[in-house]
Amino acid sequence: MACYPISMDKETRTPSVMHPPGAVLLISCYELGHRPMGLTRPLGALAAAGFSPDAIDIAVEPLDAEKVKRAQFIGISVPMHTALRLGVHLLQRIRELNPDVSICMYGLYAELNADYLLSNGVDFCISGEASTQLVELVQSLVVEKQPDSQKPHPITLKNGKLPSLEKYARFEDNNEVRTVGYTETTHGCKHLCTHCPIPPVYNGKFFPVQREKVLDEIQKQIAEGATHITFGDPDFLNGPMHGLRILRAMHDTFPYLTFDFTTKIEHILKHSRHIPEFAELGCRFVISAVESLSEKVLTILEKHHTRADVEAAIHIVHGAGIALRPTWVPFTPWTTLDDYLEILEFVDTHRLIYHVDPVQFAVRLLIPPGSYLLNRPETKALPLSLDQTAFSYIWAHPDARMDDLHKTVNTLVENDARNSVDALDTFYRIWKLASDMHGSRHTPLCRDTKQIHLPAPRITEAWFC
């Protein structure tokens, strides 16, 4: 993927040397509650190239003004929509503290929104394999280089470069709590789900990360106290044997480790023979983007699964003693109120209430610039308008009740989360809202629901977008 410089005369830049400690600063805004991969691998690559980069993760620590003032180059990681909005909010503050610093945004949403970003204070945008490109970009900006004898030796990622793992989300299962480490075994994805931000950047390609590198990342986090590992690949089973070899090696050395990963419903069915081994190796839950049960919506999103497939996947995963945690996009322009109620009934019937964070029932379809959804005839028929400042196309549901329901459910979920309301109670309150709007009655699985819906293993960060 390319770097996109703004139109400017590079010769007017003040020559700089970026090898001094802190001259290169990387900032992460948000990565789902785990230690950000948008910092760890780029920091390692820059250090290996002879730089002494610094880092800030504003999800768990304040913006350090002194670090910003000291920097000659700042990279802001924006792998998702939430991170991008936070990153743009940071721009003015960074410019106030350090007007002349070069700013680069990198990650999936940097490329999708490059035109806007490059016109609004960002000097460079990078997507794809950010680590290599960041090193190349920083090296290209080093006009006056120090003699080799004066360059510092590459540093490690210790010495307080990254916040402690204790500051991030934990693994919970009943009374069990574990410190979570994070890694990825692949880049990109071979699937082309139309609502996903990955296809416009990777075009259906994925690349394995060297096994020794992944195992080294895991080992370092174990040394920091990690006892559970989240594999955050867009789809861990894009290369099933690659992932399985890493898991076997990890388990041989650290048999007490538990882990989770994300994969498609169709991959659970296709690779069902491996699911029991995943359980033996320590897998505690699997996340899968079910999104909808509506045949129409699933076709538009090109998910390549059906409601029956989801039921079969639940049977396979739960049969191996692993929890399946489905994620949803229940508000789309094509989702009917009946569809929404079907999701709630499905979750209740399959005893999944504690397998789904309540925020999932409030997720509204995001259509960013460059989205493959824009190529679908169903999307072209919508009266869309691009809101560049929101980094998405704005749409309204043809049934106004659905937009009203979304606003109400979203407020309910936020308030209940703030007040630590039990997910079961929140779920049934959502169901009542939807059924009242529909003019029907909801019927829980049984009266003593807390004996039916048992707690499920989870990571304590509920936001997935």
Secondary structure, 3 states (H helix, E strand, C coil): CCCCCCCCCHHHCCCCCCCCCCCEEEEECCCCCCCCHHHHHHHHHHHHCCCCCEEEECCCCCCCHHHHHHCCEEEEECCCHHHHHHHHHHHHHHHHHCCCCEEEEECHHHHHCHHHHHCCCCCEEECCCHHHHHHHHHHHHCCCCCCHHHCCCCCCCCCCCCCCHHHCCEEEECCEEEEEEEECCEEECCCCCCCCCCHHHHCCCEEECCHHHHHHHHHHHHHCCCCEEEECCCCCCCCHHHHHHHHHHHHHHCCCCEEEEECCHHHHHHCHHHHHHHHHHCEEEEEEEEECCCHHHHHHHCCCCCHHHHHHHHHHHHHCCCEEEEEECCECCCCCHHHHHHHHHHHHHCCCHHHCCHHHHHCECCCCCCCHHHHCHHHHCCCCEEEHHHCEEECCCCCHHHHHHHHHHHHHHHHHHHCCCCHHHHHHHHHHHHHHHHCCCCCCCCCCHHHHCCCCCEECCCCCC
